[in-house]
Amino acid sequence: MKPVCPKCDSDRVSPIIYGHPSDEMLTKAARKEVVLGGGTMRKNSPDFLCQDCGTRWMRRRTKKELDMGSGWSNSEEKDEIGDSMEVQELRL
């Protein structure tokens, strides 16, 4: 099932790929088949980008993925409007 944008209902949606891109992924990114999301995937990193309105969103995570962490960094949390912000750990 192809994802649909939750804001504008467009089906022109690209998955966001994290990590070091292969030559194939660079080619797909140039054709807007995928979006390169950078080297690190965090807990609240978006999974999809709407090519029409620019909305980025996450797919629903399973409890197992959330419990395991799935390689996400624990240093990033969501603020009240859904944008990410760095949370600094204070050591006493």
Backbone as XML, in Angstrom:
<?xml version="1.0"?>
<chain id="A" units="angstrom">
  <residue number="1" name="MET">
    <atom name="N" x="0.836" y="-1.184" z="0.000"/>
    <atom name="CA" x="0.000" y="0.000" z="0.000"/>
    <atom name="C" x="0.880" y="1.246" z="0.000"/>
  </residue>
  <residue number="2" name="LYS">
    <atom name="N" x="0.725" y="2.073" z="-0.993"/>
    <atom name="CA" x="1.529" y="3.286" z="-1.120"/>
    <atom name="C" x="1.046" y="4.346" z="-0.123"/>
  </residue>
  <residue number="3" name="PRO">
    <atom name="N" x="1.970" y="4.999" z="0.575"/>
    <atom name="CA" x="1.555" y="6.021" z="1.540"/>
    <atom name="C" x="0.906" y="7.222" z="0.857"/>
  </residue>
  <residue number="4" name="VAL">
    <atom name="N" x="0.016" y="7.863" z="1.595"/>
    <atom name="CA" x="-0.679" y="9.059" z="1.131"/>
    <atom name="C" x="-0.409" y="10.156" z="2.152"/>
  </residue>
  <residue number="5" name="CYS">
    <atom name="N" x="-0.192" y="11.371" z="1.677"/>
    <atom name="CA" x="0.103" y="12.493" z="2.566"/>
    <atom name="C" x="-1.068" y="12.750" z="3.520"/>
  </residue>
  <residue number="6" name="PRO">
    <atom name="N" x="-0.777" y="12.855" z="4.813"/>
    <atom name="CA" x="-1.841" y="13.110" z="5.786"/>
    <atom name="C" x="-2.377" y="14.537" z="5.730"/>
  </residue>
  <residue number="7" name="LYS">
    <atom name="N" x="-1.667" y="15.438" z="5.062"/>
    <atom name="CA" x="-2.106" y="16.835" z="4.996"/>
    <atom name="C" x="-2.904" y="17.131" z="3.732"/>
  </residue>
  <residue number="8" name="CYS">
    <atom name="N" x="-2.405" y="16.690" z="2.561"/>
    <atom name="CA" x="-3.053" y="17.068" z="1.304"/>
    <atom name="C" x="-3.609" y="15.887" z="0.514"/>
  </residue>
  <residue number="9" name="ASP">
    <atom name="N" x="-3.464" y="14.672" z="1.035"/>
    <atom name="CA" x="-3.958" y="13.445" z="0.396"/>
    <atom name="C" x="-3.270" y="13.102" z="-0.925"/>
  </residue>
  <residue number="10" name="SER">
    <atom name="N" x="-2.137" y="13.709" z="-1.195"/>
    <atom name="CA" x="-1.388" y="13.392" z="-2.410"/>
    <atom name="C" x="-0.755" y="12.009" z="-2.293"/>
  </residue>
  <residue number="11" name="ASP">
    <atom name="N" x="-0.661" y="11.319" z="-3.422"/>
    <atom name="CA" x="0.064" y="10.048" z="-3.415"/>
    <atom name="C" x="1.473" y="10.211" z="-3.984"/>
  </residue>
  <residue number="12" name="ARG">
    <atom name="N" x="1.882" y="11.462" z="-4.239"/>
    <atom name="CA" x="3.257" y="11.744" z="-4.685"/>
    <atom name="C" x="4.143" y="11.851" z="-3.450"/>
  </residue>
  <residue number="13" name="VAL">
    <atom name="N" x="4.436" y="10.693" z="-2.875"/>
    <atom name="CA" x="5.159" y="10.590" z="-1.614"/>
    <atom name="C" x="6.448" y="9.817" z="-1.838"/>
  </residue>
  <residue number="14" name="SER">
    <atom name="N" x="7.534" y="10.308" z="-1.253"/>
    <atom name="CA" x="8.835" y="9.635" z="-1.349"/>
    <atom name="C" x="9.273" y="9.186" z="0.028"/>
  </residue>
  <residue number="15" name="PRO">
    <atom name="N" x="9.839" y="7.979" z="0.126"/>
    <atom name="CA" x="10.407" y="7.558" z="1.408"/>
    <atom name="C" x="11.692" y="8.329" z="1.691"/>
  </residue>
  <residue number="16" name="ILE">
    <atom name="N" x="11.952" y="8.573" z="2.959"/>
    <atom name="CA" x="13.187" y="9.230" z="3.374"/>
    <atom name="C" x="14.152" y="8.138" z="3.820"/>
  </residue>
  <residue number="17" name="ILE">
    <atom name="N" x="15.334" y="8.115" z="3.216"/>
    <atom name="CA" x="16.341" y="7.084" z="3.457"/>
    <atom name="C" x="17.476" y="7.676" z="4.291"/>
  </residue>
  <residue number="18" name="TYR">
    <atom name="N" x="17.897" y="6.947" z="5.323"/>
    <atom name="CA" x="18.970" y="7.402" z="6.215"/>
    <atom name="C" x="20.199" y="6.528" z="6.040"/>
  </residue>
  <residue number="19" name="GLY">
    <atom name="N" x="21.339" y="7.081" z="6.400"/>
    <atom name="CA" x="22.600" y="6.360" z="6.291"/>
    <atom name="C" x="23.374" y="6.825" z="5.066"/>
  </residue>
  <residue number="20" name="HIS">
    <atom name="N" x="24.520" y="6.204" z="4.850"/>
    <atom name="CA" x="25.366" y="6.567" z="3.708"/>
    <atom name="C" x="24.728" y="6.017" z="2.427"/>
  </residue>
  <residue number="21" name="PRO">
    <atom name="N" x="24.374" y="6.888" z="1.470"/>
    <atom name="CA" x="23.665" y="6.414" z="0.274"/>
    <atom name="C" x="24.576" y="5.691" z="-0.717"/>
  </residue>
  <residue number="22" name="SER">
    <atom name="N" x="24.035" y="4.647" z="-1.298"/>
    <atom name="CA" x="24.737" y="3.942" z="-2.372"/>
    <atom name="C" x="24.573" y="4.748" z="-3.665"/>
  </residue>
  <residue number="23" name="ASP">
    <atom name="N" x="25.285" y="4.352" z="-4.707"/>
    <atom name="CA" x="25.134" y="5.020" z="-6.000"/>
    <atom name="C" x="23.691" y="4.906" z="-6.498"/>
  </residue>
  <residue number="24" name="GLU">
    <atom name="N" x="23.081" y="3.751" z="-6.249"/>
    <atom name="CA" x="21.686" y="3.550" z="-6.659"/>
    <atom name="C" x="20.747" y="4.526" z="-5.939"/>
  </residue>
  <residue number="25" name="MET">
    <atom name="N" x="20.972" y="4.739" z="-4.637"/>
    <atom name="CA" x="20.130" y="5.672" z="-3.879"/>
    <atom name="C" x="20.350" y="7.109" z="-4.344"/>
  </residue>
  <residue number="26" name="LEU">
    <atom name="N" x="21.583" y="7.468" z="-4.693"/>
    <atom name="CA" x="21.847" y="8.808" z="-5.214"/>
    <atom name="C" x="21.100" y="9.032" z="-6.526"/>
  </residue>
  <residue number="27" name="THR">
    <atom name="N" x="21.062" y="8.009" z="-7.372"/>
    <atom name="CA" x="20.321" y="8.099" z="-8.635"/>
    <atom name="C" x="18.831" y="8.243" z="-8.364"/>
  </residue>
  <residue number="28" name="LYS">
    <atom name="N" x="18.305" y="7.443" z="-7.433"/>
    <atom name="CA" x="16.882" y="7.531" z="-7.089"/>
    <atom name="C" x="16.543" y="8.887" z="-6.477"/>
  </residue>
  <residue number="29" name="ALA">
    <atom name="N" x="17.458" y="9.444" z="-5.679"/>
    <atom name="CA" x="17.231" y="10.764" z="-5.087"/>
    <atom name="C" x="17.184" y="11.839" z="-6.165"/>
  </residue>
  <residue number="30" name="ALA">
    <atom name="N" x="18.035" y="11.722" z="-7.168"/>
    <atom name="CA" x="18.036" y="12.695" z="-8.267"/>
    <atom name="C" x="16.713" y="12.653" z="-9.040"/>
  </residue>
  <residue number="31" name="ARG">
    <atom name="N" x="16.081" y="11.466" z="-9.085"/>
    <atom name="CA" x="14.793" y="11.315" z="-9.769"/>
    <atom name="C" x="13.611" y="11.557" z="-8.830"/>
  </residue>
  <residue number="32" name="LYS">
    <atom name="N" x="13.900" y="11.941" z="-7.575"/>
    <atom name="CA" x="12.898" y="12.201" z="-6.530"/>
    <atom name="C" x="12.069" y="10.973" z="-6.184"/>
  </residue>
  <residue number="33" name="GLU">
    <atom name="N" x="12.666" y="9.790" z="-6.355"/>
    <atom name="CA" x="12.008" y="8.556" z="-5.940"/>
    <atom name="C" x="12.204" y="8.316" z="-4.447"/>
  </residue>
  <residue number="34" name="VAL">
    <atom name="N" x="13.300" y="8.840" z="-3.907"/>
    <atom name="CA" x="13.586" y="8.792" z="-2.479"/>
    <atom name="C" x="14.149" y="10.155" z="-2.070"/>
  </residue>
  <residue number="35" name="VAL">
    <atom name="N" x="14.164" y="10.404" z="-0.762"/>
    <atom name="CA" x="14.756" y="11.616" z="-0.206"/>
    <atom name="C" x="15.859" y="11.167" z="0.734"/>
  </residue>
  <residue number="36" name="LEU">
    <atom name="N" x="17.024" y="11.784" z="0.631"/>
    <atom name="CA" x="18.144" y="11.452" z="1.521"/>
    <atom name="C" x="17.967" y="12.217" z="2.824"/>
  </residue>
  <residue number="37" name="GLY">
    <atom name="N" x="17.916" y="11.479" z="3.931"/>
    <atom name="CA" x="17.616" y="12.088" z="5.221"/>
    <atom name="C" x="18.825" y="12.338" z="6.104"/>
  </residue>
  <residue number="38" name="GLY">
    <atom name="N" x="20.015" y="12.022" z="5.627"/>
    <atom name="CA" x="21.209" y="12.235" z="6.441"/>
    <atom name="C" x="21.731" y="10.920" z="7.003"/>
  </residue>
  <residue number="39" name="GLY">
    <atom name="N" x="22.809" y="11.014" z="7.746"/>
    <atom name="CA" x="23.496" y="9.822" z="8.214"/>
    <atom name="C" x="22.900" y="9.157" z="9.438"/>
  </residue>
  <residue number="40" name="THR">
    <atom name="N" x="22.133" y="9.876" z="10.232"/>
    <atom name="CA" x="21.636" y="9.327" z="11.492"/>
    <atom name="C" x="20.120" y="9.389" z="11.548"/>
  </residue>
  <residue number="41" name="MET">
    <atom name="N" x="19.512" y="8.247" z="11.841"/>
    <atom name="CA" x="18.064" y="8.213" z="12.053"/>
    <atom name="C" x="17.810" y="8.294" z="13.544"/>
  </residue>
  <residue number="42" name="ARG">
    <atom name="N" x="16.993" y="9.247" z="13.946"/>
    <atom name="CA" x="16.657" y="9.421" z="15.348"/>
    <atom name="C" x="15.250" y="8.893" z="15.613"/>
  </residue>
  <residue number="43" name="LYS">
    <atom name="N" x="14.876" y="8.863" z="16.868"/>
    <atom name="CA" x="13.589" y="8.307" z="17.262"/>
    <atom name="C" x="12.422" y="8.990" z="16.557"/>
  </residue>
  <residue number="44" name="ASN">
    <atom name="N" x="12.520" y="10.277" z="16.309"/>
    <atom name="CA" x="11.409" y="10.992" z="15.679"/>
    <atom name="C" x="11.749" y="11.467" z="14.261"/>
  </residue>
  <residue number="45" name="SER">
    <atom name="N" x="12.665" y="10.792" z="13.606"/>
    <atom name="CA" x="12.993" y="11.125" z="12.222"/>
    <atom name="C" x="11.821" y="10.747" z="11.312"/>
  </residue>
  <residue number="46" name="PRO">
    <atom name="N" x="11.465" y="11.620" z="10.379"/>
    <atom name="CA" x="10.346" y="11.304" z="9.489"/>
    <atom name="C" x="10.711" y="10.197" z="8.502"/>
  </residue>
  <residue number="47" name="ASP">
    <atom name="N" x="9.700" y="9.480" z="8.043"/>
    <atom name="CA" x="9.882" y="8.377" z="7.098"/>
    <atom name="C" x="9.482" y="8.740" z="5.678"/>
  </residue>
  <residue number="48" name="PHE">
    <atom name="N" x="8.621" y="9.759" z="5.530"/>
    <atom name="CA" x="8.090" y="10.107" z="4.212"/>
    <atom name="C" x="8.085" y="11.612" z="4.000"/>
  </residue>
  <residue number="49" name="LEU">
    <atom name="N" x="8.155" y="12.018" z="2.723"/>
    <atom name="CA" x="8.053" y="13.416" z="2.317"/>
    <atom name="C" x="7.033" y="13.514" z="1.191"/>
  </residue>
  <residue number="50" name="CYS">
    <atom name="N" x="6.066" y="14.425" z="1.337"/>
    <atom name="CA" x="5.099" y="14.684" z="0.277"/>
    <atom name="C" x="5.750" y="15.609" z="-0.750"/>
  </residue>
  <residue number="51" name="GLN">
    <atom name="N" x="5.775" y="15.186" z="-2.008"/>
    <atom name="CA" x="6.381" y="15.990" z="-3.073"/>
    <atom name="C" x="5.509" y="17.189" z="-3.450"/>
  </residue>
  <residue number="52" name="ASP">
    <atom name="N" x="4.236" y="17.192" z="-3.055"/>
    <atom name="CA" x="3.345" y="18.303" z="-3.397"/>
    <atom name="C" x="3.352" y="19.420" z="-2.351"/>
  </residue>
  <residue number="53" name="CYS">
    <atom name="N" x="3.194" y="19.068" z="-1.075"/>
    <atom name="CA" x="3.091" y="20.131" z="-0.055"/>
    <atom name="C" x="4.306" y="20.201" z="0.875"/>
  </residue>
  <residue number="54" name="GLY">
    <atom name="N" x="5.211" y="19.229" z="0.791"/>
    <atom name="CA" x="6.431" y="19.263" z="1.608"/>
    <atom name="C" x="6.285" y="18.705" z="3.009"/>
  </residue>
  <residue number="55" name="THR">
    <atom name="N" x="5.116" y="18.180" z="3.348"/>
    <atom name="CA" x="4.920" y="17.600" z="4.674"/>
    <atom name="C" x="5.807" y="16.374" z="4.855"/>
  </residue>
  <residue number="56" name="ARG">
    <atom name="N" x="6.419" y="16.284" z="6.031"/>
    <atom name="CA" x="7.224" y="15.114" z="6.402"/>
    <atom name="C" x="6.535" y="14.472" z="7.589"/>
  </residue>
  <residue number="57" name="TRP">
    <atom name="N" x="6.462" y="13.130" z="7.591"/>
    <atom name="CA" x="5.820" y="12.443" z="8.702"/>
    <atom name="C" x="6.427" y="11.074" z="8.920"/>
  </residue>
  <residue number="58" name="MET">
    <atom name="N" x="6.136" y="10.536" z="10.103"/>
    <atom name="CA" x="6.631" y="9.214" z="10.486"/>
    <atom name="C" x="5.533" y="8.184" z="10.277"/>
  </residue>
  <residue number="59" name="ARG">
    <atom name="N" x="5.949" y="6.989" z="9.909"/>
    <atom name="CA" x="4.988" y="5.892" z="9.917"/>
    <atom name="C" x="4.781" y="5.493" z="11.364"/>
  </residue>
  <residue number="60" name="ARG">
    <atom name="N" x="3.748" y="4.807" z="11.641"/>
    <atom name="CA" x="3.477" y="4.377" z="13.003"/>
    <atom name="C" x="4.477" y="3.297" z="13.400"/>
  </residue>
  <residue number="61" name="ARG">
    <atom name="N" x="5.108" y="3.470" z="14.527"/>
    <atom name="CA" x="6.096" y="2.512" z="15.018"/>
    <atom name="C" x="5.408" y="1.426" z="15.849"/>
  </residue>
  <residue number="62" name="THR">
    <atom name="N" x="5.898" y="0.209" z="15.732"/>
    <atom name="CA" x="5.370" y="-0.874" z="16.562"/>
    <atom name="C" x="5.954" y="-0.769" z="17.959"/>
  </residue>
  <residue number="63" name="LYS">
    <atom name="N" x="5.294" y="-1.386" z="18.926"/>
    <atom name="CA" x="5.803" y="-1.372" z="20.297"/>
    <atom name="C" x="7.184" y="-2.008" z="20.354"/>
  </residue>
  <residue number="64" name="LYS">
    <atom name="N" x="7.385" y="-3.066" z="19.592"/>
    <atom name="CA" x="8.691" y="-3.737" z="19.583"/>
    <atom name="C" x="9.788" y="-2.799" z="19.083"/>
  </residue>
  <residue number="65" name="GLU">
    <atom name="N" x="9.505" y="-2.055" z="18.016"/>
    <atom name="CA" x="10.499" y="-1.098" z="17.497"/>
    <atom name="C" x="10.819" y="-0.037" z="18.542"/>
  </residue>
  <residue number="66" name="LEU">
    <atom name="N" x="9.781" y="0.470" z="19.220"/>
    <atom name="CA" x="10.005" y="1.503" z="20.223"/>
    <atom name="C" x="10.779" y="0.954" z="21.419"/>
  </residue>
  <residue number="67" name="ASP">
    <atom name="N" x="10.454" y="-0.279" z="21.837"/>
    <atom name="CA" x="11.155" y="-0.890" z="22.971"/>
    <atom name="C" x="12.615" y="-1.169" z="22.639"/>
  </residue>
  <residue number="68" name="MET">
    <atom name="N" x="12.879" y="-1.627" z="21.409"/>
    <atom name="CA" x="14.245" y="-1.957" z="21.001"/>
    <atom name="C" x="15.047" y="-0.716" z="20.656"/>
  </residue>
  <residue number="69" name="GLY">
    <atom name="N" x="14.387" y="0.369" z="20.313"/>
    <atom name="CA" x="15.100" y="1.576" z="19.923"/>
    <atom name="C" x="15.444" y="1.595" z="18.455"/>
  </residue>
  <residue number="70" name="SER">
    <atom name="N" x="15.540" y="0.441" z="17.824"/>
    <atom name="CA" x="15.828" y="0.320" z="16.390"/>
    <atom name="C" x="16.974" y="1.204" z="15.924"/>
  </residue>
  <residue number="71" name="GLY">
    <atom name="N" x="17.977" y="1.419" z="16.784"/>
    <atom name="CA" x="19.143" y="2.182" z="16.373"/>
    <atom name="C" x="18.972" y="3.686" z="16.446"/>
  </residue>
  <residue number="72" name="TRP">
    <atom name="N" x="17.817" y="4.161" z="16.953"/>
    <atom name="CA" x="17.611" y="5.594" z="17.044"/>
    <atom name="C" x="18.399" y="6.172" z="18.188"/>
  </residue>
  <residue number="73" name="SER">
    <atom name="N" x="18.763" y="7.409" z="18.051"/>
    <atom name="CA" x="19.437" y="8.131" z="19.117"/>
    <atom name="C" x="18.415" y="8.515" z="20.179"/>
  </residue>
  <residue number="74" name="ASN">
    <atom name="N" x="18.773" y="8.378" z="21.439"/>
    <atom name="CA" x="17.880" y="8.788" z="22.519"/>
    <atom name="C" x="18.056" y="10.245" z="22.882"/>
  </residue>
  <residue number="75" name="SER">
    <atom name="N" x="18.901" y="10.973" z="22.163"/>
    <atom name="CA" x="19.185" y="12.359" z="22.519"/>
    <atom name="C" x="18.230" y="13.338" z="21.867"/>
  </residue>
  <residue number="76" name="GLU">
    <atom name="N" x="17.253" y="12.845" z="21.141"/>
    <atom name="CA" x="16.346" y="13.759" z="20.465"/>
    <atom name="C" x="14.908" y="13.443" z="20.857"/>
  </residue>
  <residue number="77" name="GLU">
    <atom name="N" x="14.161" y="14.447" z="21.164"/>
    <atom name="CA" x="12.755" y="14.308" z="21.548"/>
    <atom name="C" x="11.923" y="15.266" z="20.706"/>
  </residue>
  <residue number="78" name="LYS">
    <atom name="N" x="10.603" y="15.140" z="20.789"/>
    <atom name="CA" x="9.706" y="16.030" z="20.058"/>
    <atom name="C" x="9.254" y="17.167" z="20.962"/>
  </residue>
  <residue number="79" name="ASP">
    <atom name="N" x="9.102" y="18.343" z="20.395"/>
    <atom name="CA" x="8.484" y="19.422" z="21.145"/>
    <atom name="C" x="6.993" y="19.400" z="20.858"/>
  </residue>
  <residue number="80" name="GLU">
    <atom name="N" x="6.241" y="20.364" z="21.388"/>
    <atom name="CA" x="4.785" y="20.313" z="21.314"/>
    <atom name="C" x="4.216" y="20.466" z="19.909"/>
  </residue>
  <residue number="81" name="ILE">
    <atom name="N" x="4.972" y="20.980" z="18.940"/>
    <atom name="CA" x="4.438" y="21.107" z="17.591"/>
    <atom name="C" x="4.988" y="20.047" z="16.654"/>
  </residue>
  <residue number="82" name="GLY">
    <atom name="N" x="5.729" y="19.094" z="17.183"/>
    <atom name="CA" x="6.184" y="17.976" z="16.379"/>
    <atom name="C" x="7.537" y="18.165" z="15.740"/>
  </residue>
  <residue number="83" name="ASP">
    <atom name="N" x="8.148" y="19.319" z="15.879"/>
    <atom name="CA" x="9.503" y="19.514" z="15.366"/>
    <atom name="C" x="10.481" y="18.919" z="16.356"/>
  </residue>
  <residue number="84" name="SER">
    <atom name="N" x="11.648" y="18.558" z="15.853"/>
    <atom name="CA" x="12.614" y="17.955" z="16.767"/>
    <atom name="C" x="13.490" y="19.022" z="17.396"/>
  </residue>
  <residue number="85" name="MET">
    <atom name="N" x="13.973" y="18.711" z="18.575"/>
    <atom name="CA" x="14.911" y="19.600" z="19.247"/>
    <atom name="C" x="15.872" y="18.738" z="20.033"/>
  </residue>
  <residue number="86" name="GLU">
    <atom name="N" x="17.081" y="19.200" z="20.168"/>
    <atom name="CA" x="18.073" y="18.457" z="20.925"/>
    <atom name="C" x="17.795" y="18.616" z="22.419"/>
  </residue>
  <residue number="87" name="VAL">
    <atom name="N" x="17.942" y="17.539" z="23.152"/>
    <atom name="CA" x="17.797" y="17.565" z="24.595"/>
    <atom name="C" x="19.171" y="17.271" z="25.175"/>
  </residue>
  <residue number="88" name="GLN">
    <atom name="N" x="19.689" y="18.197" z="25.959"/>
    <atom name="CA" x="21.005" y="18.014" z="26.538"/>
    <atom name="C" x="20.865" y="17.326" z="27.888"/>
  </residue>
  <residue number="89" name="GLU">
    <atom name="N" x="21.718" y="16.337" z="28.124"/>
    <atom name="CA" x="21.725" y="15.652" z="29.407"/>
    <atom name="C" x="22.557" y="16.464" z="30.373"/>
  </residue>
  <residue number="90" name="LEU">
    <atom name="N" x="22.013" y="16.688" z="31.544"/>
    <atom name="CA" x="22.743" y="17.425" z="32.589"/>
    <atom name="C" x="23.330" y="16.421" z="33.555"/>
  </residue>
  <residue number="91" name="ARG">
    <atom name="N" x="24.609" y="16.551" z="33.817"/>
    <atom name="CA" x="25.285" y="15.663" z="34.770"/>
    <atom name="C" x="25.687" y="16.461" z="35.986"/>
  </residue>
  <residue number="92" name="LEU">
    <atom name="N" x="25.305" y="15.974" z="37.126"/>
    <atom name="CA" x="25.635" y="16.674" z="38.369"/>
    <atom name="C" x="26.850" y="16.075" z="39.024"/>
  </residue>
</chain>
